Amino acid sequence: MVGIDRRRVQHAFTLHAGEYDTHAFVQKQVVARIAGLLRDLPATPRKVLDIGSGTGMLLGNLAELYPASDLVGLDLAFGMGREARANLAPRHSVRLLTGDAEALPFRDRTFDLVVSTSTFQWLDNLDAVCAEAYRVLAPGGCFIFALFGGKTLFELRGSYRFAWERCGRGPENRTHSFHTVSEVETALGRTGFNDLRVSSEMEIEYHQDVPALLRPLRRIGAGNAAPAGKRGLAERRIMLDMMDIYQRKHSVDGRIPATYEVIYGEAGKKAR
């Protein structure tokens, strides 16, 4: 996997926090799906943590599901927390913090439920994320999450890779890579979680052309998270070639598809 520039991710999501809800169509579907899973939980958790809480979409659902529970949202981007605070203003039971999913600022066995949506694809080390979720989860607690998987935006990434190699630059290694179902299962198992349930679903959006796909991606801060490379005329030529390849190879009835693989996971921590 290409190394992820965490500061670049943090800056992008802070910069575009105010636009996120307008353009995050797939992310909203993921939140709705996770909210449905939470309704089926057999018991009401007393303390809940949302890792990568963003603008507070899932926290809003949690506040309705568990009005008496202690809810905490944590996000790496300060701007996202600011938006969440405005969106959740009437819900005083929600606490919002800026922090790192790989180093959670909580004591061991603090939460009965840990959740996350559309966040872990921005992290290199799944083992560290799972270990932290496991650490702060109380015995008998549940970890429910969703992240974008390996087939996400394969049309875009493949077209860019082909354009890059066709210009004679050698193997392309700048596009963002996503975790696979197998990697998620392995990380959960190594951490100590039990009762694992991991699956994936495909969501497909259609756009008029490649620029129409790229605009909302940039406006939610979800651009390429790999370390930035050199810009210039050569890069512009690669981008134009990529757009042409994408359009010719994947166009359906005059529109282009954009595929998202969403990995859903549920795991438990044994009661002691």
Secondary structure as GFF3:
##gff-version 3
##sequence-region A 1 272
A	DSSP	alpha_helix	6	15	.	.	.	ID=ss1
A	DSSP	three_ten_helix	17	19	.	.	.	ID=ss2
A	DSSP	alpha_helix	20	23	.	.	.	ID=ss3
A	DSSP	alpha_helix	25	39	.	.	.	ID=ss4
A	DSSP	beta_strand	47	51	.	.	.	ID=ss5
A	DSSP	alpha_helix	57	65	.	.	.	ID=ss6
A	DSSP	beta_strand	70	75	.	.	.	ID=ss7
A	DSSP	alpha_helix	78	87	.	.	.	ID=ss8
A	DSSP	beta_strand	94	98	.	.	.	ID=ss9
A	DSSP	beta_strand	111	117	.	.	.	ID=ss10
A	DSSP	three_ten_helix	120	122	.	.	.	ID=ss11
A	DSSP	alpha_helix	126	136	.	.	.	ID=ss12
A	DSSP	beta_strand	137	148	.	.	.	ID=ss13
A	DSSP	alpha_helix	154	166	.	.	.	ID=ss14
A	DSSP	alpha_helix	181	191	.	.	.	ID=ss15
A	DSSP	beta_strand	194	207	.	.	.	ID=ss16
A	DSSP	alpha_helix	210	219	.	.	.	ID=ss17
A	DSSP	alpha_helix	233	250	.	.	.	ID=ss18
A	DSSP	beta_strand	256	268	.	.	.	ID=ss19
###
